[in-house]
């Protein structure tokens, strides 16, 4: 399931059902414009989509895609309880194959940061079911606040699943390398060279770069530049330092290069930022 980062999944219907006696079977249907999300609280549900069988147990979820026929072949297990959400998605305004990265928002957010896609796992399992149940009940309760409030709550829940799935795929060793690099950048006041990074981690820089990109979706240089520009924004906000002084403080080779990096990260030049700040 692919969502555009800048568009809400628009909720059509949300509900909670149970089959105490194991008498129901998933309906045979083709929903032309609606995606379906299912989360099983207890029991077992079997669904077939495009001749692929999915057996969902407690804590499992599944996305069924619009325009593809799905059905059930066996009755639900007695005392099966589940939540469902039917939702619309719009065609993207601008197609992007870049994956959205869940991270802290920068002080200045460029428009390009939203031109991403969110690829949700077709199916998965949530270890802490109570988290999902709480979120799903919150979606239902938002009915009094209107459809946009419900859609926003659904979007936040899908982001939660997205984040959980990404964390589950990370190898502990890889995450440790990323944490070590971030810790290094936070301690150093000026930019680190590739050799400094390799020496500090006692690893080959090419290997470190590959792992960092795989885990974060960003290059080491890109990430380090973002940290440096955050410090530049702080300097501009809380001091009277000019562009050349801040560039020198952060270890950039010259103010012109600093200005190019600043604009690439924030979408505006440092001189523009200084003019528009409070």
Buried (B, 14 or more C-beta within 10 A) or exposed (E): BEBBBBBBBBBBEBEBEBBEEBEBBBEEEEBEEBBBBBBBBBBBBBBBBEEEEBEBEBBBBBBBBBEEEBBBEEBBBEEBBBBBBBBBBEEBEEEBEEBBEEEEEBEBEBEEBBBBBBBBBBBBBBEEBEEBBEBBEBBBEBEEEEEEBBBBBBBEBBBBBBEBBBEEEEEEEBEEBBEBBBEBBEEBEEBBEEEEBBEBBEBEBEEBBEBBBEBBBBEBEBBBBBBBBBBBBEBBEEEEBBBBEBBBBBBBEEBEEBBEBBBBBBBBBBEEBBEEEE
